[in-house]
Amino acid sequence: MKYPLIGILLLSALAVASEVDVGTLEIVNGTLVSLDLGPTPYGGINGSIRLRLGSNEWYPESIWLLPEGRSISEFNYTGKTYRVPSNLSMTNNCLSSIYETSGMRAFKTSVKEGGKFCILAEGGKYKIMAEY
Amino acid sequence: MKTGSASYGKAIAAAFVVTLVLSFVVMQFRPEAMAVFGSKEPAHINTADVGIADVESGFMKEMEIFSDIGENSGIE
């Protein structure tokens, strides 16, 4: 590559890792611990969405899951996301951006072709907001 | 004849320009990705409250939403 620095910059921008905290484990010397990992600390909604105004219908650009009584503008992006492996063939790998304010979290995902979406969020009751 | 430092200068200048262009593109399409620089979610376009979701950890639910703007309806 002619400009290695440019290549490094581009590669570092594209490097994305996904991780999830599935619990804690104590290792004691001389013992072997058997471990069954439980469910993920998040759940999800997979489906489709259409909005209608009179005889007009369209798909929104994105979906938010917000704690009840909260609005989108209160939340700031944490820089973190949830997603599932691509071999599950879920819409957009359920890539969901995590937002936060005052210890509360909101989640956002993009709506794809045909209004399809998949969003991941931590367990709880949320208001669904469509953004268009 | 080019010197090594001149080549590096060009490379750094090119990297700077690429970074600027990438930042501009990201700001246009994924503004939330720039939160690391202190920017907040931009003013909102339009939003519609389309219902309530009960998310359970470890479960994936299916949901079809068909909503009239201004009314919460059609959630199955």
Backbone of each chain as ProteinMPNN parsed JSONL, in Angstrom:
{"seq_chain_A": "MKYPLIGILLLSALAVASEVDVGTLEIVNGTLVSLDLGPTPYGGINGSIRLRLGSNEWYPESIWLLPEGRSISEFNYTGKTYRVPSNLSMTNNCLSSIYETSGMRAFKTSVKEGGKFCILAEGGKYKIMAEY", "coords_chain_A": {"N_chain_A": [[0.857, -1.201, 0.0], [0.503, 2.219, -0.802], [0.289, 4.342, 0.995], [0.77, 3.663, 4.056], [-0.107, 4.693, 6.497], [-2.635, 5.718, 6.009], [-3.997, 3.386, 5.451], [-3.879, 2.128, 7.953], [-5.412, 3.906, 9.459], [-7.924, 3.663, 8.221], [-8.479, 0.94, 8.631], [-8.559, 0.838, 11.422], [-10.81, 2.334, 11.878], [-12.75, 0.671, 10.922], [-12.692, -1.527, 12.514], [-14.625, -3.522, 14.471], [-15.957, -4.856, 17.362], [-17.903, -7.262, 19.117], [-19.266, -7.786, 22.255], [-20.438, -9.399, 25.217], [-21.536, -9.328, 28.551], [-21.752, -12.155, 30.391], [-21.795, -13.081, 32.959], [-20.11, -13.948, 36.109], [-17.17, -15.673, 37.245], [-15.483, -17.803, 39.463], [-12.29, -18.97, 39.793], [-10.702, -21.648, 41.278], [-7.636, -22.804, 42.376], [-6.62, -26.062, 41.481], [-9.114, -27.102, 41.099], [-11.841, -28.057, 38.953], [-14.178, -26.403, 37.2], [-17.501, -26.742, 36.172], [-19.517, -25.212, 33.735], [-22.516, -23.782, 32.754], [-23.613, -21.607, 30.456], [-25.931, -18.987, 30.806], [-28.913, -17.323, 29.556], [-28.668, -14.545, 27.249], [-28.0, -11.193, 28.423], [-29.835, -9.574, 27.319], [-32.871, -9.075, 25.438], [-34.993, -9.369, 22.548], [-36.741, -7.845, 19.741], [-38.227, -8.826, 16.835], [-39.393, -7.958, 13.711], [-41.774, -6.157, 11.704], [-42.606, -2.901, 10.471], [-45.008, -0.407, 9.657], [-46.107, 2.823, 8.802], [-49.009, 4.896, 8.745], [-50.764, 7.469, 7.128], [-53.677, 8.776, 6.459], [-54.354, 7.769, 3.23], [-51.802, 7.186, 2.719], [-48.85, 5.296, 3.057], [-45.847, 4.389, 4.733], [-42.42, 3.458, 5.525], [-40.701, 3.809, 8.583], [-37.496, 5.402, 9.419], [-36.004, 4.576, 11.569], [-36.164, 2.754, 14.706], [-36.938, 3.236, 18.09], [-36.506, 2.077, 21.42], [-37.708, 3.172, 24.333], [-37.457, 4.008, 27.828], [-40.478, 4.213, 29.677], [-42.164, 7.343, 29.732], [-40.027, 8.869, 29.0], [-38.071, 10.857, 26.651], [-36.626, 10.91, 23.335], [-34.667, 12.908, 23.014], [-33.457, 13.168, 25.464], [-31.492, 11.314, 25.719], [-28.102, 10.147, 25.375], [-25.686, 8.906, 23.112], [-23.887, 5.965, 23.851], [-21.759, 4.887, 22.608], [-21.7, 2.205, 22.41], [-22.891, -0.994, 21.253], [-25.403, -3.543, 20.723], [-25.534, -6.711, 19.166], [-26.292, -9.556, 17.072], [-24.712, -12.63, 15.971], [-23.783, -12.875, 12.5], [-24.442, -15.273, 11.267], [-26.94, -15.979, 12.128], [-28.721, -14.786, 10.545], [-30.463, -12.564, 10.977], [-32.383, -9.55, 10.615], [-30.283, -6.99, 9.668], [-28.441, -7.961, 11.471], [-29.52, -7.46, 13.93], [-28.431, -5.144, 14.911], [-28.073, -2.811, 17.395], [-28.03, 0.361, 18.757], [-26.847, 1.668, 21.831], [-28.178, 3.879, 24.133], [-28.032, 6.342, 26.748], [-29.139, 7.799, 29.842], [-28.999, 9.267, 33.003], [-28.582, 6.757, 34.27], [-30.506, 5.241, 33.017], [-31.463, 3.312, 30.159], [-31.768, 3.462, 26.584], [-32.653, 2.167, 23.347], [-31.749, 1.801, 19.93], [-32.474, 1.117, 16.527], [-31.983, 0.565, 12.977], [-34.465, 0.718, 10.412], [-35.078, -1.574, 7.91], [-35.316, -2.626, 4.424], [-38.638, -2.998, 3.284], [-39.715, -2.434, 5.702], [-38.681, -4.001, 7.672], [-37.286, -4.908, 10.825], [-35.009, -5.439, 13.547], [-34.467, -5.422, 16.896], [-32.451, -5.127, 19.799], [-32.594, -5.2, 23.346], [-32.205, -4.481, 26.843], [-33.883, -6.382, 29.39], [-37.249, -5.359, 30.106], [-39.92, -2.888, 30.21], [-40.856, -0.953, 27.497], [-41.396, 2.1, 25.671], [-42.304, 2.259, 22.29], [-40.849, 4.035, 19.756], [-41.14, 5.424, 16.581], [-39.04, 6.736, 14.129], [-38.968, 9.043, 11.546]], "CA_chain_A": [[0.0, 0.0, 0.0], [1.36, 3.385, -0.954], [0.245, 5.146, 2.217], [0.415, 2.735, 5.157], [-0.804, 5.397, 7.582], [-4.05, 5.8, 5.62], [-4.543, 2.04, 5.627], [-4.062, 1.885, 9.39], [-6.55, 4.72, 9.909], [-9.171, 3.082, 7.716], [-8.71, -0.341, 9.3], [-8.946, 1.064, 12.829], [-12.187, 2.84, 11.889], [-13.66, -0.413, 10.581], [-12.603, -2.617, 13.488], [-15.78, -3.527, 15.367], [-16.064, -6.101, 18.115], [-19.13, -7.356, 19.888], [-19.05, -8.584, 23.448], [-21.551, -9.323, 26.145], [-21.212, -9.826, 29.888], [-22.677, -13.255, 30.685], [-21.702, -13.5, 34.35], [-18.783, -13.98, 36.717], [-16.706, -17.026, 37.534], [-14.324, -17.84, 40.345], [-11.425, -20.123, 39.549], [-9.91, -22.051, 42.446], [-6.551, -23.697, 41.962], [-6.806, -27.472, 41.786], [-10.496, -27.532, 40.856], [-12.348, -27.884, 37.598], [-15.551, -25.906, 37.324], [-18.322, -26.885, 34.969], [-20.271, -23.964, 33.592], [-23.516, -23.655, 31.694], [-23.916, -20.184, 30.308], [-27.36, -18.706, 30.751], [-29.354, -16.502, 28.435], [-28.035, -13.237, 27.093], [-28.61, -10.189, 29.304], [-30.769, -8.759, 26.544], [-33.851, -9.761, 24.618], [-35.141, -8.661, 21.285], [-37.992, -7.835, 18.992], [-37.999, -8.973, 15.4], [-40.68, -7.789, 13.055], [-41.87, -5.16, 10.644], [-43.387, -1.727, 10.851], [-45.501, 0.509, 8.618], [-46.871, 3.952, 9.333], [-50.055, 5.294, 7.795], [-51.406, 8.767, 7.281], [-54.695, 8.738, 5.408], [-54.14, 6.648, 2.316], [-50.354, 7.056, 2.5], [-48.12, 4.401, 3.956], [-44.396, 4.394, 4.563], [-41.62, 2.812, 6.562], [-39.834, 4.769, 9.28], [-36.056, 5.19, 9.241], [-35.438, 3.865, 12.723], [-37.041, 2.414, 15.826], [-36.365, 3.417, 19.429], [-37.165, 1.557, 22.618], [-37.417, 4.153, 25.385], [-38.167, 3.815, 29.094], [-41.732, 4.972, 29.651], [-42.088, 8.699, 30.286], [-38.795, 9.532, 28.558], [-38.057, 11.216, 25.232], [-35.369, 10.614, 22.63], [-33.663, 13.966, 23.177], [-32.798, 13.072, 26.775], [-30.478, 10.253, 25.729], [-26.841, 10.314, 24.656], [-25.124, 7.652, 22.615], [-22.797, 5.482, 24.711], [-20.681, 4.344, 21.782], [-21.782, 0.74, 22.461], [-24.013, -1.592, 20.524], [-25.678, -4.97, 20.819], [-25.849, -7.322, 17.871], [-26.177, -11.012, 17.079], [-23.824, -13.076, 14.895], [-24.383, -12.799, 11.166], [-24.96, -16.569, 10.805], [-28.339, -16.126, 12.529], [-29.511, -14.194, 9.442], [-31.477, -11.638, 11.445], [-32.322, -8.26, 9.92], [-29.177, -6.109, 10.067], [-27.809, -8.612, 12.642], [-30.142, -6.847, 15.129], [-27.522, -4.12, 15.425], [-28.837, -1.837, 18.177], [-27.197, 1.329, 19.464], [-27.257, 1.844, 23.226], [-28.186, 5.27, 24.605], [-28.132, 6.354, 28.203], [-29.27, 9.03, 30.616], [-29.293, 9.066, 34.428], [-28.637, 5.332, 34.586], [-31.521, 4.539, 32.213], [-30.973, 3.049, 28.81], [-32.68, 3.387, 25.443], [-32.035, 1.385, 22.285], [-32.173, 2.28, 18.617], [-32.019, 0.338, 15.375], [-32.447, 1.048, 11.675], [-35.496, -0.068, 9.731], [-34.56, -1.949, 6.592], [-36.249, -2.772, 3.306], [-39.914, -3.626, 3.602], [-40.09, -2.112, 7.081], [-38.195, -5.029, 8.599], [-36.34, -4.463, 11.835], [-34.711, -6.323, 14.677], [-33.84, -4.571, 17.908], [-32.092, -5.785, 21.052], [-32.665, -4.304, 24.504], [-32.207, -5.168, 28.124], [-35.25, -6.692, 29.799], [-38.039, -4.261, 30.662], [-41.042, -2.387, 29.421], [-40.398, 0.223, 26.761], [-42.245, 2.764, 24.68], [-41.714, 2.125, 20.948], [-40.956, 5.261, 18.968], [-40.662, 5.316, 15.199], [-38.463, 8.001, 13.672], [-39.006, 9.075, 10.081]], "C_chain_A": [[0.885, 1.24, 0.0], [1.43, 4.2, 0.335], [-0.198, 4.266, 3.389], [-0.385, 3.414, 6.26], [-2.305, 5.48, 7.289], [-4.717, 4.448, 5.83], [-4.819, 1.734, 7.086], [-5.271, 2.652, 9.898], [-7.868, 4.096, 9.48], [-9.493, 1.781, 8.437], [-9.154, -0.138, 10.743], [-10.366, 1.58, 12.905], [-13.18, 1.707, 11.656], [-13.672, -1.524, 11.627], [-13.751, -2.534, 14.487], [-15.818, -4.871, 16.07], [-17.357, -6.081, 18.893], [-18.863, -8.247, 21.084], [-20.243, -8.421, 24.373], [-21.127, -9.953, 27.471], [-22.22, -10.911, 30.25], [-22.505, -13.795, 32.104], [-20.277, -13.482, 34.874], [-18.44, -15.415, 37.098], [-15.498, -16.951, 38.446], [-13.545, -19.123, 40.097], [-10.623, -20.416, 40.815], [-8.86, -23.041, 41.98], [-6.848, -25.14, 42.38], [-8.217, -27.97, 41.558], [-10.861, -27.299, 39.391], [-13.831, -27.52, 37.71], [-16.309, -26.173, 36.041], [-19.279, -25.699, 34.916], [-21.26, -24.07, 32.443], [-23.884, -22.19, 31.599], [-25.416, -19.992, 30.148], [-27.722, -17.862, 29.55], [-28.587, -15.186, 28.374], [-28.712, -12.228, 28.023], [-29.55, -9.251, 28.55], [-31.762, -9.653, 25.823], [-34.038, -8.97, 23.347], [-36.536, -8.697, 20.722], [-37.633, -7.872, 17.518], [-39.334, -8.799, 14.705], [-40.64, -6.776, 11.934], [-42.763, -4.018, 11.109], [-43.774, -0.915, 9.613], [-46.241, 1.633, 9.326], [-47.881, 4.377, 8.277], [-50.589, 6.674, 8.154], [-52.41, 8.888, 6.137], [-54.471, 7.532, 4.523], [-52.657, 6.415, 2.043], [-49.737, 6.122, 3.537], [-46.628, 4.513, 3.687], [-43.717, 3.682, 5.721], [-40.78, 3.872, 7.276], [-38.363, 4.45, 9.051], [-35.462, 4.373, 10.385], [-36.489, 3.664, 13.814], [-36.271, 2.644, 17.131], [-37.182, 2.628, 20.442], [-36.736, 2.459, 23.764], [-38.106, 3.755, 26.685], [-39.415, 4.704, 29.089], [-41.551, 6.332, 30.325], [-40.844, 9.462, 29.869], [-38.874, 9.864, 27.071], [-36.666, 11.005, 24.648], [-34.283, 11.636, 22.952], [-32.942, 13.919, 24.52], [-31.588, 12.147, 26.757], [-29.255, 10.6, 24.892], [-26.29, 8.946, 24.264], [-23.926, 7.237, 23.468], [-21.588, 5.023, 23.909], [-20.704, 2.82, 21.752], [-22.993, 0.245, 21.694], [-24.22, -3.031, 20.984], [-25.909, -5.471, 19.392], [-25.724, -8.83, 18.013], [-25.271, -11.43, 15.925], [-24.548, -13.114, 13.543], [-24.946, -14.148, 10.705], [-26.388, -16.836, 11.273], [-29.287, -15.538, 11.485], [-30.688, -13.349, 9.946], [-31.306, -10.303, 10.716], [-31.221, -7.386, 10.513], [-28.41, -6.651, 11.277], [-28.323, -8.026, 13.96], [-29.251, -5.77, 15.738], [-28.315, -3.002, 16.106], [-27.884, -0.931, 18.941], [-27.751, 1.553, 20.864], [-27.093, 3.305, 23.63], [-28.433, 5.258, 26.11], [-28.413, 7.75, 28.736], [-29.638, 8.661, 32.05], [-29.458, 7.581, 34.777], [-29.708, 4.563, 33.834], [-31.019, 4.392, 30.791], [-32.097, 3.022, 27.784], [-31.92, 2.706, 24.312], [-32.613, 1.802, 20.938], [-31.649, 1.353, 17.529], [-32.587, 0.927, 14.094], [-33.528, 0.129, 11.136], [-35.01, -0.325, 8.313], [-35.694, -2.106, 5.581], [-37.517, -3.517, 3.723], [-40.361, -3.381, 5.029], [-39.583, -3.11, 8.094], [-37.198, -4.435, 9.601], [-36.103, -5.566, 12.852], [-33.955, -5.478, 15.686], [-33.591, -5.374, 19.181], [-32.139, -4.765, 22.182], [-32.605, -5.132, 25.769], [-33.646, -5.357, 28.591], [-35.967, -5.51, 30.425], [-39.162, -3.853, 29.747], [-40.634, -1.064, 28.778], [-41.521, 0.803, 25.898], [-41.545, 2.619, 23.328], [-41.933, 3.428, 20.191], [-40.39, 4.997, 17.578], [-40.178, 6.69, 14.78], [-38.44, 7.99, 12.149], [-38.692, 10.464, 9.554]], "O_chain_A": [[1.887, 1.302, 0.711], [2.495, 4.686, 0.718], [-1.39, 4.145, 3.673], [-1.241, 2.79, 6.886], [-3.136, 5.336, 8.186], [-5.843, 4.363, 6.319], [-5.852, 1.158, 7.427], [-6.066, 2.122, 10.674], [-8.811, 4.008, 10.266], [-10.641, 1.541, 8.811], [-10.025, -0.856, 11.234], [-11.069, 1.309, 13.878], [-14.316, 1.764, 12.129], [-14.567, -2.37, 11.624], [-13.837, -1.58, 15.261], [-15.721, -5.914, 15.423], [-17.85, -5.022, 19.282], [-18.302, -9.334, 20.947], [-20.963, -7.425, 24.312], [-20.448, -10.979, 27.499], [-23.408, -10.629, 30.401], [-23.023, -14.867, 32.417], [-19.352, -13.057, 34.182], [-19.323, -16.259, 37.251], [-14.597, -16.139, 38.235], [-14.091, -20.224, 40.183], [-9.95, -19.537, 41.354], [-9.167, -24.0, 41.273], [-7.277, -25.393, 43.506], [-8.499, -29.144, 41.797], [-10.272, -26.468, 38.7], [-14.624, -28.279, 38.266], [-15.825, -25.87, 34.95], [-19.784, -25.249, 35.945], [-20.897, -24.401, 31.314], [-24.405, -21.605, 32.549], [-26.081, -20.748, 29.44], [-26.92, -17.706, 28.629], [-27.942, -14.78, 29.341], [-29.88, -12.4, 28.371], [-30.003, -8.246, 29.098], [-31.516, -10.843, 25.626], [-33.317, -8.004, 23.098], [-37.393, -9.466, 21.157], [-36.847, -7.063, 17.026], [-40.314, -9.441, 15.084], [-39.608, -6.565, 11.298], [-43.568, -4.17, 12.028], [-42.998, -0.758, 8.672], [-46.919, 1.411, 10.33], [-47.643, 4.239, 7.077], [-50.828, 6.993, 9.318], [-52.025, 9.079, 4.984], [-54.405, 6.401, 5.006], [-52.293, 5.556, 1.238], [-50.066, 6.165, 4.723], [-46.205, 4.708, 2.548], [-44.331, 3.353, 6.736], [-40.207, 4.744, 6.623], [-38.017, 3.377, 8.556], [-34.538, 3.583, 10.189], [-37.538, 4.307, 13.835], [-35.099, 2.285, 17.246], [-38.404, 2.529, 20.329], [-35.56, 2.51, 24.125], [-39.216, 3.224, 26.658], [-39.395, 5.813, 28.555], [-40.876, 6.452, 31.347], [-40.623, 10.583, 30.328], [-39.634, 9.248, 26.324], [-35.67, 10.932, 25.369], [-33.121, 11.277, 23.141], [-31.913, 14.572, 24.687], [-30.756, 12.185, 27.663], [-29.352, 11.252, 23.852], [-26.42, 7.968, 25.0], [-23.057, 8.055, 23.771], [-20.515, 4.796, 24.469], [-19.832, 2.201, 21.143], [-23.979, 0.959, 21.512], [-23.325, -3.651, 21.559], [-26.412, -4.746, 18.534], [-25.12, -9.323, 18.966], [-25.08, -10.655, 14.987], [-25.754, -13.353, 13.467], [-25.83, -14.181, 9.849], [-26.992, -17.824, 10.855], [-30.496, -15.762, 11.533], [-31.785, -13.421, 9.394], [-30.212, -9.973, 10.258], [-31.226, -7.083, 11.706], [-27.799, -5.883, 12.02], [-27.639, -8.091, 14.981], [-29.31, -5.515, 16.941], [-29.126, -2.331, 15.47], [-27.028, -1.408, 19.686], [-28.964, 1.621, 21.062], [-26.019, 3.889, 23.489], [-28.969, 4.299, 26.664], [-27.983, 8.749, 28.161], [-30.509, 7.819, 32.268], [-30.38, 7.21, 35.502], [-29.814, 3.347, 33.994], [-30.262, 5.22, 30.284], [-33.222, 2.616, 28.077], [-30.69, 2.672, 24.316], [-33.798, 2.114, 20.819], [-30.521, 0.865, 17.603], [-33.551, 1.691, 14.123], [-33.513, -1.08, 11.37], [-34.586, 0.592, 7.609], [-36.849, -1.772, 5.843], [-37.463, -4.529, 4.422], [-41.28, -4.039, 5.517], [-40.0, -3.085, 9.252], [-36.383, -3.578, 9.259], [-36.897, -6.496, 12.99], [-32.923, -4.889, 15.366], [-34.416, -6.193, 19.587], [-31.769, -3.606, 21.997], [-32.913, -6.324, 25.769], [-34.527, -4.578, 28.227], [-35.371, -4.746, 31.184], [-39.334, -4.396, 28.657], [-40.127, -0.167, 29.452], [-42.443, 0.108, 25.469], [-40.336, 2.828, 23.228], [-43.068, 3.866, 20.008], [-39.311, 4.426, 17.423], [-40.836, 7.695, 15.048], [-37.951, 7.041, 11.536], [-38.68, 10.676, 8.341]]}, "seq_chain_B": "MKTGSASYGKAIAAAFVVTLVLSFVVMQFRPEAMAVFGSKEPAHINTADVGIADVESGFMKEMEIFSDIGENSGIE", "coords_chain_B": {"N_chain_B": [[14.034, 15.326, -6.727], [12.351, 13.201, -4.477], [12.333, 13.33, -0.937], [12.466, 11.16, 1.969], [11.129, 12.287, 4.172], [9.49, 14.126, 2.929], [7.711, 12.472, 1.592], [6.442, 11.29, 3.751], [5.262, 13.521, 4.798], [3.377, 14.106, 2.845], [1.855, 11.82, 3.031], [0.772, 12.078, 5.607], [-0.695, 14.422, 5.288], [-2.539, 13.528, 3.401], [-3.828, 11.557, 4.899], [-5.026, 13.169, 6.806], [-6.855, 14.603, 5.276], [-8.477, 12.501, 4.377], [-9.501, 11.626, 6.831], [-10.99, 13.874, 7.552], [-12.927, 13.878, 5.533], [-14.169, 11.395, 5.988], [-15.2, 11.858, 8.553], [-17.059, 13.835, 7.972], [-18.817, 12.408, 6.332], [-19.73, 10.45, 8.133], [-20.986, 12.085, 10.009], [-23.118, 12.949, 8.526], [-24.669, 10.679, 8.046], [-24.62, 8.93, 10.277], [-24.9, 10.352, 12.897], [-24.882, 9.769, 15.625], [-22.684, 8.236, 15.995], [-20.635, 9.961, 16.359], [-20.608, 10.744, 18.929], [-18.545, 10.372, 20.622], [-16.971, 12.559, 20.34], [-18.305, 14.447, 21.692], [-20.614, 15.433, 20.575], [-24.187, 15.638, 20.427], [-27.29, 13.809, 20.011], [-28.901, 14.891, 17.086], [-31.344, 17.508, 16.457], [-34.693, 16.395, 16.265], [-36.377, 14.862, 13.542], [-39.167, 13.658, 12.6], [-41.295, 11.924, 14.82], [-43.116, 9.056, 15.96], [-45.237, 7.707, 18.343], [-45.605, 4.406, 18.695], [-46.46, 2.361, 20.282], [-46.142, -0.11, 22.943], [-43.503, -2.098, 24.23], [-42.625, -5.2, 25.627], [-39.8, -6.375, 26.783], [-38.005, -9.335, 27.215], [-35.209, -10.657, 28.761], [-33.078, -12.815, 27.003], [-34.952, -13.721, 25.251], [-36.528, -13.653, 22.035], [-38.912, -11.756, 20.458], [-41.669, -11.739, 18.165], [-43.055, -9.168, 16.211], [-45.481, -7.245, 14.617], [-45.98, -4.119, 13.388], [-48.362, -1.755, 12.668], [-49.191, 1.324, 12.228], [-51.343, 4.108, 12.681], [-50.597, 7.469, 12.171], [-50.476, 9.53, 14.949], [-52.205, 8.044, 16.355], [-52.23, 5.203, 18.466], [-52.191, 2.217, 17.184], [-53.024, -0.993, 15.759], [-51.062, -2.855, 16.558], [-49.724, -6.013, 16.618]], "CA_chain_B": [[13.964, 14.006, -6.109], [11.617, 13.275, -3.222], [12.99, 12.786, 0.247], [11.572, 10.336, 2.793], [10.263, 13.118, 5.02], [8.466, 14.736, 2.064], [6.696, 11.435, 1.358], [5.655, 11.151, 4.976], [4.429, 14.731, 4.907], [2.243, 13.921, 1.932], [0.998, 10.762, 3.583], [0.051, 12.627, 6.762], [-1.684, 15.363, 4.752], [-3.601, 12.722, 2.774], [-4.59, 10.924, 5.983], [-5.826, 14.219, 7.424], [-7.981, 14.885, 4.381], [-9.373, 11.326, 4.418], [-10.191, 11.658, 8.129], [-12.001, 14.938, 7.491], [-14.014, 13.432, 4.659], [-14.888, 10.332, 6.689], [-15.957, 12.486, 9.643], [-18.201, 14.514, 7.365], [-19.768, 11.383, 5.882], [-20.349, 9.845, 9.319], [-21.89, 13.072, 10.605], [-24.327, 13.039, 7.71], [-25.498, 9.477, 8.056], [-24.66, 8.293, 11.598], [-24.405, 11.368, 13.83], [-24.668, 9.242, 16.972], [-21.353, 7.645, 16.064], [-19.682, 11.011, 16.686], [-20.817, 11.145, 20.316], [-17.257, 10.333, 21.298], [-16.416, 13.913, 20.274], [-19.113, 15.351, 22.496], [-21.838, 15.882, 19.919], [-25.387, 14.952, 20.897], [-28.258, 13.459, 18.979], [-29.388, 16.133, 16.509], [-32.769, 17.789, 16.602], [-35.409, 15.333, 15.609], [-37.241, 15.075, 12.419], [-40.521, 13.317, 13.052], [-41.392, 10.671, 15.568], [-44.478, 8.596, 16.249], [-45.334, 6.717, 19.407], [-46.349, 3.328, 18.049], [-46.903, 1.313, 21.205], [-45.347, -0.536, 24.096], [-42.847, -3.399, 24.059], [-42.157, -5.85, 26.848], [-38.624, -7.152, 26.374], [-37.516, -10.291, 28.214], [-33.835, -11.077, 28.468], [-32.937, -14.187, 26.535], [-36.042, -14.089, 24.334], [-36.759, -12.817, 20.86], [-40.341, -11.744, 20.157], [-42.059, -11.299, 16.834], [-44.03, -8.1, 16.32], [-45.801, -6.51, 13.389], [-46.556, -2.835, 13.793], [-49.003, -0.99, 11.603], [-49.705, 2.389, 13.083], [-51.815, 5.39, 12.147], [-49.908, 8.585, 12.815], [-51.337, 10.237, 15.901], [-52.953, 7.065, 17.143], [-51.529, 3.944, 18.707], [-53.116, 1.163, 16.75], [-52.546, -1.991, 14.816], [-49.923, -3.651, 17.009], [-50.108, -7.423, 16.759]], "C_chain_B": [[13.301, 14.12, -4.738], [12.462, 12.721, -2.082], [11.978, 11.96, 1.019], [10.621, 11.179, 3.6], [9.175, 13.787, 4.191], [7.347, 13.741, 1.799], [5.811, 11.269, 2.581], [4.746, 12.354, 5.179], [3.197, 14.609, 4.052], [1.272, 12.89, 2.487], [0.166, 11.286, 4.739], [-1.028, 13.588, 6.279], [-2.858, 14.599, 4.136], [-4.47, 12.066, 3.837], [-5.508, 11.936, 6.656], [-7.071, 14.5, 6.583], [-8.991, 13.736, 4.417], [-10.175, 11.321, 5.712], [-11.292, 12.706, 8.129], [-13.211, 14.493, 6.673], [-14.846, 12.361, 5.346], [-15.748, 10.897, 7.813], [-17.205, 13.154, 9.102], [-19.27, 13.503, 6.958], [-20.493, 10.772, 7.077], [-21.34, 10.808, 9.948], [-23.206, 13.164, 9.83], [-25.254, 11.861, 7.927], [-25.618, 8.812, 9.42], [-24.157, 9.284, 12.639], [-24.143, 10.827, 15.222], [-23.285, 8.631, 17.129], [-20.296, 8.678, 16.439], [-19.806, 11.456, 18.133], [-19.51, 11.171, 21.093], [-16.607, 11.708, 21.282], [-17.311, 14.931, 20.987], [-20.381, 15.819, 21.832], [-23.018, 15.07, 20.436], [-26.268, 14.584, 19.71], [-28.847, 14.756, 18.411], [-30.887, 16.312, 16.736], [-33.562, 16.812, 15.761], [-36.277, 15.776, 14.471], [-38.665, 14.793, 12.888], [-40.49, 11.998, 13.808], [-42.86, 10.326, 15.786], [-44.407, 7.547, 17.334], [-46.198, 5.576, 18.877], [-46.673, 2.17, 18.986], [-45.924, 1.018, 22.318], [-44.742, -1.908, 23.802], [-42.39, -3.925, 25.409], [-41.01, -6.772, 26.452], [-38.192, -8.054, 27.525], [-36.123, -10.749, 27.824], [-33.811, -12.542, 28.048], [-34.011, -14.627, 25.563], [-36.129, -13.109, 23.178], [-38.243, -12.901, 20.519], [-40.576, -11.267, 18.729], [-43.126, -10.223, 16.987], [-44.239, -7.43, 14.958], [-46.523, -5.235, 13.787], [-47.109, -2.124, 12.567], [-49.754, 0.128, 12.304], [-50.172, 3.6, 12.292], [-51.076, 6.502, 12.885], [-50.883, 9.316, 13.723], [-52.171, 9.299, 16.733], [-52.093, 5.831, 17.346], [-52.467, 2.821, 18.305], [-52.398, 0.137, 15.908], [-51.339, -2.772, 15.265], [-50.382, -5.071, 17.265], [-48.972, -8.191, 17.393]], "O_chain_B": [[13.63, 15.0, -3.943], [13.211, 11.759, -2.256], [10.777, 12.041, 0.764], [9.44, 10.85, 3.716], [8.064, 13.998, 4.678], [6.173, 14.111, 1.78], [4.593, 11.127, 2.47], [3.621, 12.231, 5.662], [2.097, 14.963, 4.475], [0.053, 13.053, 2.426], [-1.019, 10.971, 4.842], [-2.146, 13.577, 6.793], [-4.018, 14.967, 4.322], [-5.693, 12.017, 3.706], [-6.633, 11.607, 7.033], [-8.182, 14.619, 7.101], [-10.199, 13.961, 4.478], [-11.375, 11.047, 5.706], [-12.388, 12.47, 8.638], [-14.359, 14.702, 7.066], [-16.076, 12.4, 5.302], [-16.887, 10.471, 8.006], [-18.28, 13.057, 9.695], [-20.46, 13.703, 7.2], [-21.711, 10.595, 7.05], [-22.418, 10.396, 10.377], [-24.264, 13.422, 10.403], [-26.474, 12.019, 7.986], [-26.638, 8.18, 9.695], [-23.088, 9.077, 13.212], [-23.286, 11.347, 15.937], [-22.768, 8.517, 18.24], [-19.177, 8.312, 16.799], [-19.181, 12.439, 18.532], [-19.373, 11.886, 22.086], [-15.767, 11.996, 22.135], [-17.088, 16.137, 20.886], [-21.164, 16.538, 22.452], [-22.845, 13.921, 20.842], [-26.024, 14.989, 18.573], [-29.252, 15.631, 19.176], [-31.59, 15.39, 17.15], [-33.143, 16.445, 14.664], [-36.823, 16.879, 14.437], [-39.286, 15.648, 13.52], [-39.744, 11.081, 13.464], [-43.726, 11.2, 15.794], [-43.612, 6.61, 17.256], [-47.392, 5.761, 18.636], [-47.113, 1.112, 18.536], [-45.007, 1.791, 22.594], [-45.387, -2.767, 23.201], [-41.839, -3.188, 26.226], [-41.23, -7.826, 25.855], [-38.032, -7.602, 28.659], [-35.89, -11.175, 26.693], [-34.45, -13.392, 28.668], [-34.001, -15.766, 25.095], [-35.847, -11.919, 23.314], [-38.773, -13.992, 20.314], [-39.793, -10.501, 18.169], [-44.018, -10.362, 17.823], [-43.284, -7.099, 14.256], [-47.559, -5.28, 14.45], [-46.414, -1.923, 11.571], [-50.811, -0.088, 12.896], [-49.502, 4.059, 11.367], [-50.953, 6.457, 14.109], [-51.984, 9.677, 13.307], [-52.784, 9.715, 17.716], [-51.309, 5.467, 16.469], [-53.427, 2.517, 19.014], [-51.298, 0.376, 15.408], [-50.633, -3.32, 14.419], [-51.313, -5.306, 18.035], [-49.085, -9.399, 17.602]]}, "name": "protein", "num_of_chains": 2, "seq": "MKYPLIGILLLSALAVASEVDVGTLEIVNGTLVSLDLGPTPYGGINGSIRLRLGSNEWYPESIWLLPEGRSISEFNYTGKTYRVPSNLSMTNNCLSSIYETSGMRAFKTSVKEGGKFCILAEGGKYKIMAEYMKTGSASYGKAIAAAFVVTLVLSFVVMQFRPEAMAVFGSKEPAHINTADVGIADVESGFMKEMEIFSDIGENSGIE"}
